[in-house]
C-alpha cells in the first residue's frame, strides 16, 4: 500500500520533489504561450493612445480603452508573477508550494487575458462596425473562448477523472510525436 501511495498522481513513479519539478516545467511551458499573446496585445494597446485617431474617440470608447489597458496590465502582471515567485523562493525547498501559487496566478492571468481580449474586441468593433451588431459578435466570440478555454477542458476533466476511459487512440500525444498510441 505504501508503494502505491508514493507513486504520485496518475500512477507516476516520482517523489513529491520530482512531481513539483515536472509540474513546474509544464506550467512554465503553458505560461510561455499566454505570456507572449498578452504582451503583444498589451504593447499594441499602449501604442493606440498615441495615434491621431485616438483623439477622435468618444468618451465612452476612451473609457473602454482605459479599462482594456488596465486589464491587459493586470493580466501581464499575473502571468509574469510566477517567474518572480520562483525567483524569490528558489532554493528554499518550497517548489511544491510555489507550483500551487504559480498555477493560481496563471489562472488569474488567463481570466484577465480573457477580459482584455473581449474588451479590446468590443472597442475595435465599436470603432470599425455598426454598433448594433457589436454586442452579438462579442458575445459569440466570448462564448467561443469560454468553450475552448474552460468548457472543453472541464468536460475532459470530468469525463476522464475516474480513470475508466481509455486514452485517445486517434491523434493523441504519442501519435503526434510519431510513437505508438496507448
PyMOL commands that place a pseudoatom at each C-alpha (Angstrom):
pseudoatom trace, name=CA, resn=UNK, resi=1, chain=A, elem=C, hetatm=0, pos=[0.000, 0.000, 0.000]
pseudoatom trace, name=CA, resn=UNK, resi=2, chain=A, elem=C, hetatm=0, pos=[2.757, 2.469, 0.885]
pseudoatom trace, name=CA, resn=UNK, resi=3, chain=A, elem=C, hetatm=0, pos=[4.385, 1.933, -2.521]
pseudoatom trace, name=CA, resn=UNK, resi=4, chain=A, elem=C, hetatm=0, pos=[1.105, 2.769, -4.253]
pseudoatom trace, name=CA, resn=UNK, resi=5, chain=A, elem=C, hetatm=0, pos=[0.748, 5.942, -2.181]
pseudoatom trace, name=CA, resn=UNK, resi=6, chain=A, elem=C, hetatm=0, pos=[4.299, 7.011, -3.109]
pseudoatom trace, name=CA, resn=UNK, resi=7, chain=A, elem=C, hetatm=0, pos=[3.685, 6.604, -6.835]
pseudoatom trace, name=CA, resn=UNK, resi=8, chain=A, elem=C, hetatm=0, pos=[2.253, 10.107, -7.129]
pseudoatom trace, name=CA, resn=UNK, resi=9, chain=A, elem=C, hetatm=0, pos=[-0.562, 11.331, -9.302]
pseudoatom trace, name=CA, resn=UNK, resi=10, chain=A, elem=C, hetatm=0, pos=[-1.770, 9.243, -12.257]
pseudoatom trace, name=CA, resn=UNK, resi=11, chain=A, elem=C, hetatm=0, pos=[0.457, 6.302, -11.367]
pseudoatom trace, name=CA, resn=UNK, resi=12, chain=A, elem=C, hetatm=0, pos=[3.779, 8.041, -11.982]
pseudoatom trace, name=CA, resn=UNK, resi=13, chain=A, elem=C, hetatm=0, pos=[6.797, 6.806, -10.062]
pseudoatom trace, name=CA, resn=UNK, resi=14, chain=A, elem=C, hetatm=0, pos=[8.027, 10.156, -8.762]
pseudoatom trace, name=CA, resn=UNK, resi=15, chain=A, elem=C, hetatm=0, pos=[8.805, 11.757, -5.450]
pseudoatom trace, name=CA, resn=UNK, resi=16, chain=A, elem=C, hetatm=0, pos=[6.939, 14.894, -4.367]
pseudoatom trace, name=CA, resn=UNK, resi=17, chain=A, elem=C, hetatm=0, pos=[10.001, 16.915, -5.415]
pseudoatom trace, name=CA, resn=UNK, resi=18, chain=A, elem=C, hetatm=0, pos=[10.105, 15.260, -8.849]
pseudoatom trace, name=CA, resn=UNK, resi=19, chain=A, elem=C, hetatm=0, pos=[6.367, 15.865, -9.248]
pseudoatom trace, name=CA, resn=UNK, resi=20, chain=A, elem=C, hetatm=0, pos=[6.841, 19.538, -8.325]
pseudoatom trace, name=CA, resn=UNK, resi=21, chain=A, elem=C, hetatm=0, pos=[9.698, 19.826, -10.846]
pseudoatom trace, name=CA, resn=UNK, resi=22, chain=A, elem=C, hetatm=0, pos=[7.564, 18.239, -13.592]
pseudoatom trace, name=CA, resn=UNK, resi=23, chain=A, elem=C, hetatm=0, pos=[4.530, 20.358, -12.789]
pseudoatom trace, name=CA, resn=UNK, resi=24, chain=A, elem=C, hetatm=0, pos=[6.703, 23.490, -12.720]
pseudoatom trace, name=CA, resn=UNK, resi=25, chain=A, elem=C, hetatm=0, pos=[8.114, 22.715, -16.175]
pseudoatom trace, name=CA, resn=UNK, resi=26, chain=A, elem=C, hetatm=0, pos=[4.617, 22.082, -17.543]
pseudoatom trace, name=CA, resn=UNK, resi=27, chain=A, elem=C, hetatm=0, pos=[3.397, 25.355, -16.054]
pseudoatom trace, name=CA, resn=UNK, resi=28, chain=A, elem=C, hetatm=0, pos=[6.324, 27.321, -17.483]
pseudoatom trace, name=CA, resn=UNK, resi=29, chain=A, elem=C, hetatm=0, pos=[5.550, 25.964, -20.965]
pseudoatom trace, name=CA, resn=UNK, resi=30, chain=A, elem=C, hetatm=0, pos=[1.892, 26.956, -20.596]
pseudoatom trace, name=CA, resn=UNK, resi=31, chain=A, elem=C, hetatm=0, pos=[2.815, 30.434, -19.374]
pseudoatom trace, name=CA, resn=UNK, resi=32, chain=A, elem=C, hetatm=0, pos=[5.092, 30.971, -22.386]
pseudoatom trace, name=CA, resn=UNK, resi=33, chain=A, elem=C, hetatm=0, pos=[2.101, 30.613, -24.700]
pseudoatom trace, name=CA, resn=UNK, resi=34, chain=A, elem=C, hetatm=0, pos=[-0.208, 33.059, -22.924]
pseudoatom trace, name=CA, resn=UNK, resi=35, chain=A, elem=C, hetatm=0, pos=[2.539, 35.465, -21.883]
pseudoatom trace, name=CA, resn=UNK, resi=36, chain=A, elem=C, hetatm=0, pos=[3.571, 36.090, -25.474]
pseudoatom trace, name=CA, resn=UNK, resi=37, chain=A, elem=C, hetatm=0, pos=[-0.002, 36.789, -26.534]
pseudoatom trace, name=CA, resn=UNK, resi=38, chain=A, elem=C, hetatm=0, pos=[-0.794, 39.127, -23.666]
pseudoatom trace, name=CA, resn=UNK, resi=39, chain=A, elem=C, hetatm=0, pos=[2.463, 41.038, -24.087]
pseudoatom trace, name=CA, resn=UNK, resi=40, chain=A, elem=C, hetatm=0, pos=[1.868, 41.579, -27.817]
pseudoatom trace, name=CA, resn=UNK, resi=41, chain=A, elem=C, hetatm=0, pos=[-1.724, 42.690, -27.172]
pseudoatom trace, name=CA, resn=UNK, resi=42, chain=A, elem=C, hetatm=0, pos=[-0.674, 44.953, -24.305]
pseudoatom trace, name=CA, resn=UNK, resi=43, chain=A, elem=C, hetatm=0, pos=[2.091, 46.515, -26.408]
pseudoatom trace, name=CA, resn=UNK, resi=44, chain=A, elem=C, hetatm=0, pos=[-0.377, 47.178, -29.204]
pseudoatom trace, name=CA, resn=UNK, resi=45, chain=A, elem=C, hetatm=0, pos=[-2.858, 48.730, -26.763]
pseudoatom trace, name=CA, resn=UNK, resi=46, chain=A, elem=C, hetatm=0, pos=[-0.203, 51.055, -25.384]
pseudoatom trace, name=CA, resn=UNK, resi=47, chain=A, elem=C, hetatm=0, pos=[0.520, 52.473, -28.842]
pseudoatom trace, name=CA, resn=UNK, resi=48, chain=A, elem=C, hetatm=0, pos=[-3.128, 53.218, -29.637]
pseudoatom trace, name=CA, resn=UNK, resi=49, chain=A, elem=C, hetatm=0, pos=[-3.250, 56.294, -27.383]
pseudoatom trace, name=CA, resn=UNK, resi=50, chain=A, elem=C, hetatm=0, pos=[-0.525, 57.909, -29.482]
pseudoatom trace, name=CA, resn=UNK, resi=51, chain=A, elem=C, hetatm=0, pos=[-2.322, 57.629, -32.821]
pseudoatom trace, name=CA, resn=UNK, resi=52, chain=A, elem=C, hetatm=0, pos=[-4.215, 60.547, -34.387]
pseudoatom trace, name=CA, resn=UNK, resi=53, chain=A, elem=C, hetatm=0, pos=[-7.451, 58.507, -34.498]
pseudoatom trace, name=CA, resn=UNK, resi=54, chain=A, elem=C, hetatm=0, pos=[-7.402, 58.105, -30.704]
pseudoatom trace, name=CA, resn=UNK, resi=55, chain=A, elem=C, hetatm=0, pos=[-8.138, 61.799, -30.222]
pseudoatom trace, name=CA, resn=UNK, resi=56, chain=A, elem=C, hetatm=0, pos=[-11.409, 61.329, -32.146]
pseudoatom trace, name=CA, resn=UNK, resi=57, chain=A, elem=C, hetatm=0, pos=[-12.736, 58.553, -29.889]
pseudoatom trace, name=CA, resn=UNK, resi=58, chain=A, elem=C, hetatm=0, pos=[-15.882, 59.232, -27.919]
pseudoatom trace, name=CA, resn=UNK, resi=59, chain=A, elem=C, hetatm=0, pos=[-15.643, 59.450, -24.125]
pseudoatom trace, name=CA, resn=UNK, resi=60, chain=A, elem=C, hetatm=0, pos=[-17.285, 56.003, -23.908]
pseudoatom trace, name=CA, resn=UNK, resi=61, chain=A, elem=C, hetatm=0, pos=[-14.687, 54.488, -26.230]
pseudoatom trace, name=CA, resn=UNK, resi=62, chain=A, elem=C, hetatm=0, pos=[-11.882, 56.140, -24.279]
pseudoatom trace, name=CA, resn=UNK, resi=63, chain=A, elem=C, hetatm=0, pos=[-13.272, 54.591, -21.095]
pseudoatom trace, name=CA, resn=UNK, resi=64, chain=A, elem=C, hetatm=0, pos=[-13.435, 51.176, -22.765]
pseudoatom trace, name=CA, resn=UNK, resi=65, chain=A, elem=C, hetatm=0, pos=[-9.843, 51.704, -23.924]
pseudoatom trace, name=CA, resn=UNK, resi=66, chain=A, elem=C, hetatm=0, pos=[-8.695, 52.636, -20.416]
pseudoatom trace, name=CA, resn=UNK, resi=67, chain=A, elem=C, hetatm=0, pos=[-10.383, 49.571, -18.907]
pseudoatom trace, name=CA, resn=UNK, resi=68, chain=A, elem=C, hetatm=0, pos=[-8.829, 47.388, -21.608]
pseudoatom trace, name=CA, resn=UNK, resi=69, chain=A, elem=C, hetatm=0, pos=[-5.321, 48.733, -20.945]
pseudoatom trace, name=CA, resn=UNK, resi=70, chain=A, elem=C, hetatm=0, pos=[-5.711, 48.229, -17.200]
pseudoatom trace, name=CA, resn=UNK, resi=71, chain=A, elem=C, hetatm=0, pos=[-6.961, 44.662, -17.749]
pseudoatom trace, name=CA, resn=UNK, resi=72, chain=A, elem=C, hetatm=0, pos=[-4.008, 43.982, -20.066]
pseudoatom trace, name=CA, resn=UNK, resi=73, chain=A, elem=C, hetatm=0, pos=[-1.613, 45.345, -17.481]
pseudoatom trace, name=CA, resn=UNK, resi=74, chain=A, elem=C, hetatm=0, pos=[-3.155, 43.186, -14.748]
pseudoatom trace, name=CA, resn=UNK, resi=75, chain=A, elem=C, hetatm=0, pos=[-3.007, 40.105, -16.993]
pseudoatom trace, name=CA, resn=UNK, resi=76, chain=A, elem=C, hetatm=0, pos=[0.640, 40.799, -17.774]
pseudoatom trace, name=CA, resn=UNK, resi=77, chain=A, elem=C, hetatm=0, pos=[1.422, 41.115, -14.060]
pseudoatom trace, name=CA, resn=UNK, resi=78, chain=A, elem=C, hetatm=0, pos=[-0.354, 37.884, -13.171]
pseudoatom trace, name=CA, resn=UNK, resi=79, chain=A, elem=C, hetatm=0, pos=[1.341, 35.947, -15.978]
pseudoatom trace, name=CA, resn=UNK, resi=80, chain=A, elem=C, hetatm=0, pos=[4.809, 37.257, -15.124]
pseudoatom trace, name=CA, resn=UNK, resi=81, chain=A, elem=C, hetatm=0, pos=[4.146, 36.746, -11.401]
pseudoatom trace, name=CA, resn=UNK, resi=82, chain=A, elem=C, hetatm=0, pos=[5.100, 33.039, -11.391]
pseudoatom trace, name=CA, resn=UNK, resi=83, chain=A, elem=C, hetatm=0, pos=[8.595, 33.921, -12.600]
pseudoatom trace, name=CA, resn=UNK, resi=84, chain=A, elem=C, hetatm=0, pos=[9.088, 36.409, -9.767]
pseudoatom trace, name=CA, resn=UNK, resi=85, chain=A, elem=C, hetatm=0, pos=[7.601, 33.933, -7.292]
pseudoatom trace, name=CA, resn=UNK, resi=86, chain=A, elem=C, hetatm=0, pos=[10.037, 31.257, -8.424]
pseudoatom trace, name=CA, resn=UNK, resi=87, chain=A, elem=C, hetatm=0, pos=[12.988, 33.646, -8.153]
pseudoatom trace, name=CA, resn=UNK, resi=88, chain=A, elem=C, hetatm=0, pos=[12.060, 34.704, -4.629]
pseudoatom trace, name=CA, resn=UNK, resi=89, chain=A, elem=C, hetatm=0, pos=[11.509, 31.172, -3.272]
pseudoatom trace, name=CA, resn=UNK, resi=90, chain=A, elem=C, hetatm=0, pos=[14.161, 29.323, -5.313]
pseudoatom trace, name=CA, resn=UNK, resi=91, chain=A, elem=C, hetatm=0, pos=[16.492, 27.191, -3.209]
pseudoatom trace, name=CA, resn=UNK, resi=92, chain=A, elem=C, hetatm=0, pos=[14.229, 27.243, -0.155]
pseudoatom trace, name=CA, resn=UNK, resi=93, chain=A, elem=C, hetatm=0, pos=[12.614, 23.808, -0.741]
pseudoatom trace, name=CA, resn=UNK, resi=94, chain=A, elem=C, hetatm=0, pos=[9.265, 25.435, -1.440]
pseudoatom trace, name=CA, resn=UNK, resi=95, chain=A, elem=C, hetatm=0, pos=[8.737, 24.285, -5.018]
pseudoatom trace, name=CA, resn=UNK, resi=96, chain=A, elem=C, hetatm=0, pos=[5.512, 22.322, -4.318]
pseudoatom trace, name=CA, resn=UNK, resi=97, chain=A, elem=C, hetatm=0, pos=[4.037, 25.472, -2.741]
pseudoatom trace, name=CA, resn=UNK, resi=98, chain=A, elem=C, hetatm=0, pos=[5.445, 27.668, -5.500]
pseudoatom trace, name=CA, resn=UNK, resi=99, chain=A, elem=C, hetatm=0, pos=[3.804, 25.450, -8.136]
pseudoatom trace, name=CA, resn=UNK, resi=100, chain=A, elem=C, hetatm=0, pos=[0.410, 25.816, -6.450]
pseudoatom trace, name=CA, resn=UNK, resi=101, chain=A, elem=C, hetatm=0, pos=[0.659, 29.588, -6.169]
pseudoatom trace, name=CA, resn=UNK, resi=102, chain=A, elem=C, hetatm=0, pos=[2.124, 29.990, -9.662]
pseudoatom trace, name=CA, resn=UNK, resi=103, chain=A, elem=C, hetatm=0, pos=[-0.728, 27.910, -11.028]
pseudoatom trace, name=CA, resn=UNK, resi=104, chain=A, elem=C, hetatm=0, pos=[-3.235, 30.172, -9.277]
pseudoatom trace, name=CA, resn=UNK, resi=105, chain=A, elem=C, hetatm=0, pos=[-1.555, 33.291, -10.657]
pseudoatom trace, name=CA, resn=UNK, resi=106, chain=A, elem=C, hetatm=0, pos=[-1.615, 31.749, -14.121]
pseudoatom trace, name=CA, resn=UNK, resi=107, chain=A, elem=C, hetatm=0, pos=[-5.349, 31.026, -13.929]
pseudoatom trace, name=CA, resn=UNK, resi=108, chain=A, elem=C, hetatm=0, pos=[-5.975, 34.584, -12.748]
pseudoatom trace, name=CA, resn=UNK, resi=109, chain=A, elem=C, hetatm=0, pos=[-3.843, 35.813, -15.648]
pseudoatom trace, name=CA, resn=UNK, resi=110, chain=A, elem=C, hetatm=0, pos=[-5.829, 33.723, -18.117]
pseudoatom trace, name=CA, resn=UNK, resi=111, chain=A, elem=C, hetatm=0, pos=[-9.121, 35.130, -16.800]
pseudoatom trace, name=CA, resn=UNK, resi=112, chain=A, elem=C, hetatm=0, pos=[-7.700, 38.658, -17.062]
pseudoatom trace, name=CA, resn=UNK, resi=113, chain=A, elem=C, hetatm=0, pos=[-6.456, 37.888, -20.580]
pseudoatom trace, name=CA, resn=UNK, resi=114, chain=A, elem=C, hetatm=0, pos=[-9.962, 36.751, -21.485]
pseudoatom trace, name=CA, resn=UNK, resi=115, chain=A, elem=C, hetatm=0, pos=[-11.374, 40.036, -20.185]
pseudoatom trace, name=CA, resn=UNK, resi=116, chain=A, elem=C, hetatm=0, pos=[-8.688, 42.007, -22.047]
pseudoatom trace, name=CA, resn=UNK, resi=117, chain=A, elem=C, hetatm=0, pos=[-9.388, 40.244, -25.336]
pseudoatom trace, name=CA, resn=UNK, resi=118, chain=A, elem=C, hetatm=0, pos=[-13.127, 40.742, -25.016]
pseudoatom trace, name=CA, resn=UNK, resi=119, chain=A, elem=C, hetatm=0, pos=[-12.741, 44.420, -24.098]
pseudoatom trace, name=CA, resn=UNK, resi=120, chain=A, elem=C, hetatm=0, pos=[-10.271, 45.018, -26.947]
pseudoatom trace, name=CA, resn=UNK, resi=121, chain=A, elem=C, hetatm=0, pos=[-12.568, 43.280, -29.423]
pseudoatom trace, name=CA, resn=UNK, resi=122, chain=A, elem=C, hetatm=0, pos=[-15.503, 45.309, -28.130]
pseudoatom trace, name=CA, resn=UNK, resi=123, chain=A, elem=C, hetatm=0, pos=[-13.599, 48.569, -28.590]
pseudoatom trace, name=CA, resn=UNK, resi=124, chain=A, elem=C, hetatm=0, pos=[-12.264, 47.703, -32.033]
pseudoatom trace, name=CA, resn=UNK, resi=125, chain=A, elem=C, hetatm=0, pos=[-15.661, 46.607, -33.302]
pseudoatom trace, name=CA, resn=UNK, resi=126, chain=A, elem=C, hetatm=0, pos=[-17.389, 49.689, -31.847]
pseudoatom trace, name=CA, resn=UNK, resi=127, chain=A, elem=C, hetatm=0, pos=[-14.963, 51.884, -33.749]
pseudoatom trace, name=CA, resn=UNK, resi=128, chain=A, elem=C, hetatm=0, pos=[-14.982, 49.915, -37.013]
pseudoatom trace, name=CA, resn=UNK, resi=129, chain=A, elem=C, hetatm=0, pos=[-18.515, 48.474, -37.466]
pseudoatom trace, name=CA, resn=UNK, resi=130, chain=A, elem=C, hetatm=0, pos=[-22.219, 49.057, -36.948]
pseudoatom trace, name=CA, resn=UNK, resi=131, chain=A, elem=C, hetatm=0, pos=[-22.862, 49.430, -33.214]
pseudoatom trace, name=CA, resn=UNK, resi=132, chain=A, elem=C, hetatm=0, pos=[-25.971, 47.239, -33.241]
pseudoatom trace, name=CA, resn=UNK, resi=133, chain=A, elem=C, hetatm=0, pos=[-24.025, 44.114, -34.235]
pseudoatom trace, name=CA, resn=UNK, resi=134, chain=A, elem=C, hetatm=0, pos=[-21.118, 44.599, -31.826]
pseudoatom trace, name=CA, resn=UNK, resi=135, chain=A, elem=C, hetatm=0, pos=[-22.634, 43.083, -28.662]
pseudoatom trace, name=CA, resn=UNK, resi=136, chain=A, elem=C, hetatm=0, pos=[-23.736, 39.990, -30.591]
pseudoatom trace, name=CA, resn=UNK, resi=137, chain=A, elem=C, hetatm=0, pos=[-20.346, 39.482, -32.205]
pseudoatom trace, name=CA, resn=UNK, resi=138, chain=A, elem=C, hetatm=0, pos=[-18.511, 39.975, -28.925]
pseudoatom trace, name=CA, resn=UNK, resi=139, chain=A, elem=C, hetatm=0, pos=[-20.910, 37.630, -27.119]
pseudoatom trace, name=CA, resn=UNK, resi=140, chain=A, elem=C, hetatm=0, pos=[-20.285, 34.981, -29.785]
pseudoatom trace, name=CA, resn=UNK, resi=141, chain=A, elem=C, hetatm=0, pos=[-16.508, 35.317, -29.503]
pseudoatom trace, name=CA, resn=UNK, resi=142, chain=A, elem=C, hetatm=0, pos=[-16.704, 35.281, -25.697]
pseudoatom trace, name=CA, resn=UNK, resi=143, chain=A, elem=C, hetatm=0, pos=[-18.775, 32.095, -25.866]
pseudoatom trace, name=CA, resn=UNK, resi=144, chain=A, elem=C, hetatm=0, pos=[-16.144, 30.551, -28.143]
pseudoatom trace, name=CA, resn=UNK, resi=145, chain=A, elem=C, hetatm=0, pos=[-13.336, 31.492, -25.738]
pseudoatom trace, name=CA, resn=UNK, resi=146, chain=A, elem=C, hetatm=0, pos=[-15.279, 30.072, -22.800]
pseudoatom trace, name=CA, resn=UNK, resi=147, chain=A, elem=C, hetatm=0, pos=[-15.912, 26.825, -24.651]
pseudoatom trace, name=CA, resn=UNK, resi=148, chain=A, elem=C, hetatm=0, pos=[-12.274, 26.455, -25.767]
pseudoatom trace, name=CA, resn=UNK, resi=149, chain=A, elem=C, hetatm=0, pos=[-10.604, 27.604, -22.558]
pseudoatom trace, name=CA, resn=UNK, resi=150, chain=A, elem=C, hetatm=0, pos=[-12.958, 26.247, -19.898]
pseudoatom trace, name=CA, resn=UNK, resi=151, chain=A, elem=C, hetatm=0, pos=[-15.832, 24.183, -21.312]
pseudoatom trace, name=CA, resn=UNK, resi=152, chain=A, elem=C, hetatm=0, pos=[-13.793, 21.592, -23.187]
pseudoatom trace, name=CA, resn=UNK, resi=153, chain=A, elem=C, hetatm=0, pos=[-11.090, 21.240, -20.522]
pseudoatom trace, name=CA, resn=UNK, resi=154, chain=A, elem=C, hetatm=0, pos=[-13.692, 20.826, -17.778]
pseudoatom trace, name=CA, resn=UNK, resi=155, chain=A, elem=C, hetatm=0, pos=[-15.657, 18.336, -19.871]
pseudoatom trace, name=CA, resn=UNK, resi=156, chain=A, elem=C, hetatm=0, pos=[-12.480, 16.286, -20.492]
pseudoatom trace, name=CA, resn=UNK, resi=157, chain=A, elem=C, hetatm=0, pos=[-11.544, 16.503, -16.817]
pseudoatom trace, name=CA, resn=UNK, resi=158, chain=A, elem=C, hetatm=0, pos=[-14.959, 15.327, -15.637]
pseudoatom trace, name=CA, resn=UNK, resi=159, chain=A, elem=C, hetatm=0, pos=[-15.245, 12.623, -18.283]
pseudoatom trace, name=CA, resn=UNK, resi=160, chain=A, elem=C, hetatm=0, pos=[-11.812, 11.124, -17.700]
pseudoatom trace, name=CA, resn=UNK, resi=161, chain=A, elem=C, hetatm=0, pos=[-11.175, 11.770, -13.995]
pseudoatom trace, name=CA, resn=UNK, resi=162, chain=A, elem=C, hetatm=0, pos=[-12.392, 8.362, -12.838]
pseudoatom trace, name=CA, resn=UNK, resi=163, chain=A, elem=C, hetatm=0, pos=[-9.727, 6.686, -14.997]
pseudoatom trace, name=CA, resn=UNK, resi=164, chain=A, elem=C, hetatm=0, pos=[-12.158, 4.301, -16.658]
pseudoatom trace, name=CA, resn=UNK, resi=165, chain=A, elem=C, hetatm=0, pos=[-11.963, 5.861, -20.107]
pseudoatom trace, name=CA, resn=UNK, resi=166, chain=A, elem=C, hetatm=0, pos=[-9.065, 4.650, -22.274]
pseudoatom trace, name=CA, resn=UNK, resi=167, chain=A, elem=C, hetatm=0, pos=[-6.570, 7.178, -23.633]
pseudoatom trace, name=CA, resn=UNK, resi=168, chain=A, elem=C, hetatm=0, pos=[-7.289, 8.540, -27.125]
pseudoatom trace, name=CA, resn=UNK, resi=169, chain=A, elem=C, hetatm=0, pos=[-6.101, 6.388, -29.993]
pseudoatom trace, name=CA, resn=UNK, resi=170, chain=A, elem=C, hetatm=0, pos=[-6.548, 8.864, -32.795]
pseudoatom trace, name=CA, resn=UNK, resi=171, chain=A, elem=C, hetatm=0, pos=[-4.193, 11.812, -32.715]
pseudoatom trace, name=CA, resn=UNK, resi=172, chain=A, elem=C, hetatm=0, pos=[-3.042, 11.506, -29.106]
pseudoatom trace, name=CA, resn=UNK, resi=173, chain=A, elem=C, hetatm=0, pos=[0.280, 12.960, -27.948]
pseudoatom trace, name=CA, resn=UNK, resi=174, chain=A, elem=C, hetatm=0, pos=[2.246, 9.784, -28.628]
pseudoatom trace, name=CA, resn=UNK, resi=175, chain=A, elem=C, hetatm=0, pos=[0.958, 9.548, -32.184]
pseudoatom trace, name=CA, resn=UNK, resi=176, chain=A, elem=C, hetatm=0, pos=[1.659, 13.233, -32.789]
pseudoatom trace, name=CA, resn=UNK, resi=177, chain=A, elem=C, hetatm=0, pos=[5.288, 12.578, -31.803]
pseudoatom trace, name=CA, resn=UNK, resi=178, chain=A, elem=C, hetatm=0, pos=[5.454, 9.527, -34.044]
pseudoatom trace, name=CA, resn=UNK, resi=179, chain=A, elem=C, hetatm=0, pos=[5.195, 6.964, -31.246]
pseudoatom trace, name=CA, resn=UNK, resi=180, chain=A, elem=C, hetatm=0, pos=[2.707, 4.189, -30.656]
pseudoatom trace, name=CA, resn=UNK, resi=181, chain=A, elem=C, hetatm=0, pos=[-0.598, 5.054, -29.010]
pseudoatom trace, name=CA, resn=UNK, resi=182, chain=A, elem=C, hetatm=0, pos=[-1.590, 3.962, -25.520]
for i in range(1, 182): cmd.bond("trace and resi %d" % i, "trace and resi %d" % (i + 1))
show_as sticks, trace
zoom trace
